[in-house]
Amino acid sequence: MAFSYQVYGLNLQSDLELPELLPTAALAVYVTICLGTVPKTLSGSRSVGLWAEYVDTRCLFRIHNVGRFLIEDGGSITVEPYGSSETAHGAAAAMSDVRLYLLGSALAALLHQRSLLPLHVSAVLAKNGGWAFTGPSGAGKSTMAAWLSQGAGLPLISDDVSVVDVRSGSARLFPGPRKLKLWNDAVDFLNIERRRLIQDLSNTPKFQLYLPDGVPGTEFGLTGLVMLERAEPGEPAELIQITGIDRFRYCSRAVYRHYMAPWFRSKADYVQDVFQLAETIQVYRWRRPWSLEQLDQEVNPLRELLFSGAIKKVASR
């Protein structure tokens, strides 16, 4: 039985059931996901450590105790879960782990093969458009988006990864998988019932909360990007607008699996897309202490920005 889904503005047909994705009845299929045999290596390829290799418009991922993933021509992904072949030894991979890598690195490679721009962001919908939060792992992207959704009534667009398209002259954001990824402390802080959670990866204290099917839409105008940064002890929270060339730097840091882009497209083409994004949207950085207990007081400048577009402080360089 084949399942049909929509994600990143693309229609998928999959052999695997993917509860993280939005079902669709669309007839056009852009991407197929199949279960099958995946080669252990690609002829003439370049290796990236022990886990990945790529050549032309193909790449292969080998994830220990999870499986192998073959991504081809921006249109297909073949998955061979660990333990599914007759020659495999040991317990079969958990399908939740297989889906995690399929919807993460494998789909990211496919998006880069299609010359799209995936962003590592959590995004909410404000009155003046979509706002995306980015930052290093553990910066609180998901927590911030979830808090704004629950505490400020801003619909959650997407968590973890979204695709942005700037080729029309405006920035259009297409949501990724309909799930929210949260660490243990954020689950407790947001008072989320644990019975609604699914473990993100086996034996990790991170969880997924599947979002309802009633998402606010499948395409959004992206108004701004906010980089989350950790403030020094005793330093007050500060919202700063970024101008000049730093806008490009901040946008480039938000690209998901950016190192995959040169595997499949020219550097000039990729840089042009990031530059166009930086020219099209507002860019801010929000420095604050990483304490959930103080979030309620510190978030006011950010709330004002999302509701009114007010700028609190400008940093020009």
C-alpha positions in Angstrom: 0.0 0.0 0.0 1.3 3.4 -1.0 0.8 6.5 1.2 0.5 10.0 -0.1 1.8 13.1 1.8 2.7 16.7 1.3 5.9 18.3 2.8 8.1 21.2 1.8 5.7 22.0 -1.0 6.2 18.6 -2.5 3.9 15.7 -2.9 5.3 12.3 -1.8 4.3 8.8 -2.4 5.8 6.4 0.2 5.9 2.7 0.9 6.4 3.7 4.6 3.7 5.1 6.6 4.9 8.5 7.9 2.6 9.9 10.6 4.8 13.0 10.9 3.7 14.2 7.4 0.4 15.7 6.2 -1.7 13.3 4.1 -2.7 14.6 0.7 -5.0 13.5 -2.1 -3.0 15.3 -4.7 -2.5 13.4 -7.9 0.9 14.8 -8.9 3.8 13.0 -7.3 7.2 14.7 -7.1 9.1 12.3 -4.8 8.8 8.6 -4.2 10.1 6.8 -1.1 10.5 3.0 -1.5 11.7 0.1 0.6 14.3 -1.9 -1.2 17.9 -3.0 -1.5 20.5 -0.2 -1.3 24.1 -0.7 -2.5 26.9 -0.5 0.1 28.8 2.0 -2.0 28.5 4.2 -5.2 30.9 3.8 -8.0 33.2 6.8 -8.5 31.8 8.6 -5.5 33.4 11.0 -3.0 33.2 9.9 0.7 32.2 12.1 3.7 33.6 10.2 6.7 32.3 6.7 7.0 28.6 7.5 6.8 28.0 9.2 3.4 29.2 9.4 -0.2 27.9 11.3 -3.2 28.4 11.4 -7.0 26.6 13.5 -9.7 22.9 13.6 -8.6 23.1 10.6 -6.2 24.1 10.1 -2.6 24.2 7.3 -0.1 23.9 7.4 3.6 24.9 4.5 6.0 23.5 5.0 9.5 24.8 2.5 12.1 22.1 0.2 13.3 19.5 2.2 11.4 19.9 1.5 7.7 21.1 2.7 4.3 19.4 5.5 2.3 19.9 6.1 -1.5 18.8 9.5 -2.6 18.7 10.1 -6.4 18.0 13.0 -8.8 15.9 15.0 -6.3 13.0 12.6 -7.0 13.5 9.3 -5.1 14.7 7.8 -1.8 15.3 4.1 -1.4 15.4 2.9 2.2 16.9 -0.4 3.4 16.4 -0.6 7.2 19.0 -2.4 9.2 18.1 -6.0 9.8 15.8 -6.2 6.8 18.1 -8.2 4.5 19.0 -11.8 4.8 22.6 -11.0 5.4 22.0 -8.6 8.2 22.8 -9.6 11.7 21.3 -8.3 15.0 18.0 -6.8 15.9 16.1 -4.9 13.2 16.2 -1.1 13.4 13.3 0.7 15.1 11.2 2.2 12.3 10.9 5.4 14.3 14.7 5.8 14.0 14.5 5.0 10.3 11.8 7.7 9.9 13.9 10.2 11.8 16.9 9.9 9.4 14.6 9.6 6.4 12.8 12.9 7.3 16.1 14.5 8.4 19.3 14.0 6.4 17.8 12.0 3.6 15.1 14.5 2.7 17.6 17.3 3.2 19.9 15.8 0.6 16.9 15.5 -1.8 16.0 19.1 -1.2 19.6 20.2 -2.0 19.5 18.0 -5.1 16.4 20.0 -6.2 18.4 23.3 -5.6 16.0 24.2 -2.8 17.0 26.0 0.4 16.1 24.1 3.6 16.3 26.1 6.8 16.9 24.7 10.3 14.2 26.7 11.9 11.0 26.6 14.0 8.4 29.0 12.6 5.2 30.7 13.8 2.6 32.8 11.9 2.2 36.4 13.2 -0.1 39.1 11.9 2.8 40.5 9.7 3.7 37.1 8.3 5.8 34.1 9.2 8.7 34.4 11.6 11.4 31.7 11.9 13.7 31.0 14.8 17.1 29.5 14.3 20.3 28.9 16.3 22.7 26.1 17.4 21.4 22.8 18.7 19.9 23.4 22.1 19.3 27.1 21.5 15.6 26.7 22.2 14.1 27.1 18.7 11.3 24.6 19.3 10.7 25.8 22.8 10.3 29.4 21.7 7.9 28.5 18.9 5.9 26.3 21.2 5.8 29.0 23.9 4.6 31.6 21.3 2.0 29.2 20.1 0.6 28.4 23.5 1.3 31.7 25.3 0.7 34.2 22.5 -1.7 32.4 20.3 0.5 32.4 17.2 -0.1 29.4 15.0 2.8 27.0 14.8 3.9 26.7 11.1 6.6 24.1 11.4 9.4 22.9 13.6 13.0 21.8 12.9 13.1 22.3 9.1 11.2 24.3 6.5 12.0 25.1 2.9 12.2 28.7 1.7 11.8 29.7 -2.0 13.1 33.2 -3.0 13.0 32.8 -6.8 9.8 34.8 -7.2 11.3 37.9 -5.5 9.6 37.2 -2.2 10.4 34.7 0.5 7.9 31.8 0.6 8.1 29.3 3.4 6.9 25.7 3.0 6.5 23.7 6.2 8.4 20.5 7.1 7.1 17.5 9.1 4.2 18.3 11.4 6.0 17.5 14.7 7.5 19.5 17.5 10.8 18.3 19.0 11.4 19.1 22.6 13.9 18.2 25.4 12.7 17.0 28.8 12.9 20.3 30.5 10.9 22.1 27.8 8.2 19.4 28.0 7.8 20.1 31.8 8.0 23.9 31.3 5.2 23.8 28.7 3.1 21.4 30.7 2.7 19.0 27.8 1.1 15.7 28.7 3.7 13.0 28.3 1.2 10.4 27.0 1.1 12.5 23.8 4.8 12.3 23.2 6.9 9.9 21.2 10.6 9.4 21.8 12.6 11.2 19.1 15.5 8.7 18.9 15.9 5.5 20.8 17.5 6.1 24.2 17.5 9.9 24.1 15.8 12.4 26.4 14.2 14.3 23.4 10.6 13.8 22.3 8.3 14.5 19.4 4.8 15.9 19.7 2.8 15.3 16.5 0.8 18.3 15.5 -2.9 18.1 14.4 -3.8 17.9 10.7 -5.4 21.4 10.9 -2.3 23.3 10.0 -2.9 27.0 9.1 -1.7 26.4 5.5 0.9 24.9 3.2 2.7 28.1 2.1 3.5 31.3 4.0 5.2 34.6 3.4 8.4 34.7 5.5 8.8 38.1 7.1 11.8 37.6 9.4 14.5 35.3 10.8 15.5 35.5 14.5 18.9 34.0 15.5 18.8 32.8 19.2 22.0 33.3 21.1 23.1 32.7 24.7 23.7 35.8 26.7 26.6 35.9 29.3 25.6 35.6 33.0 24.1 38.9 34.2 23.7 40.2 30.6 20.1 41.5 29.9 18.1 40.0 27.1 18.5 42.1 23.9 16.7 42.1 20.6 19.0 43.5 17.8 18.2 44.0 14.1 21.0 42.8 11.8 22.0 44.9 8.8 24.6 44.9 6.1 26.6 41.8 5.2 25.8 40.2 8.5 22.3 39.5 7.2 23.9 37.1 4.7 26.0 35.5 7.4 23.1 34.9 9.7 20.9 33.5 6.9 23.7 31.1 5.7 24.0 29.8 9.3 20.3 28.9 9.2 20.6 26.6 6.2 20.0 23.0 7.1 22.8 20.6 6.2 24.5 23.4 4.3 27.5 21.2 3.6 25.4 19.2 1.2 24.6 22.1 -1.1 28.0 21.9 -3.0 27.5 18.2 -3.6 24.8 19.0 -6.1 24.9 22.6 -7.1 27.3 25.4 -7.9 28.6 27.6 -5.2 27.5 30.7 -7.1 23.9 29.5 -7.4 23.7 28.6 -3.7 25.2 31.9 -2.6 22.8 33.8 -4.8 19.9 32.1 -3.1 21.1 32.8 0.4 21.9 36.4 -0.6 18.4 36.9 -2.1 16.9 35.5 1.2 19.0 38.0 3.2 17.8 40.9 1.0 14.2 39.9 1.2 13.5 39.4 4.9 14.2 41.1 8.2 17.0 39.5 10.3 17.4 39.8 14.1 19.4 38.2 16.8 17.9 37.7 20.3 20.5 37.3 23.1 19.1 36.1 26.4 20.0 33.9 29.3 19.1 30.3 28.6 16.7 30.0 31.5 13.1 28.9 30.9 12.0 30.4 34.2 12.8 33.9 32.9 11.3 33.5 29.5 7.9 35.0 30.4 9.6 38.3 31.3 12.2 38.4 28.6 10.0 37.7 25.6 8.1 41.0 25.6 10.4 42.7 23.0 10.1 39.7 20.8 6.3 39.7 21.2 6.2 43.4 20.2 8.2 42.7 17.1 5.9 39.8 16.0 2.7 41.7 16.7 3.7 45.2 15.6 7.0 45.1 13.7 8.6 47.4 16.3 12.4 47.5 16.3 14.0 47.6 19.8 17.6 48.2 18.9 19.7 48.4 15.7 23.2 47.1 15.3 24.9 48.4 12.1 28.1 47.0 10.8 
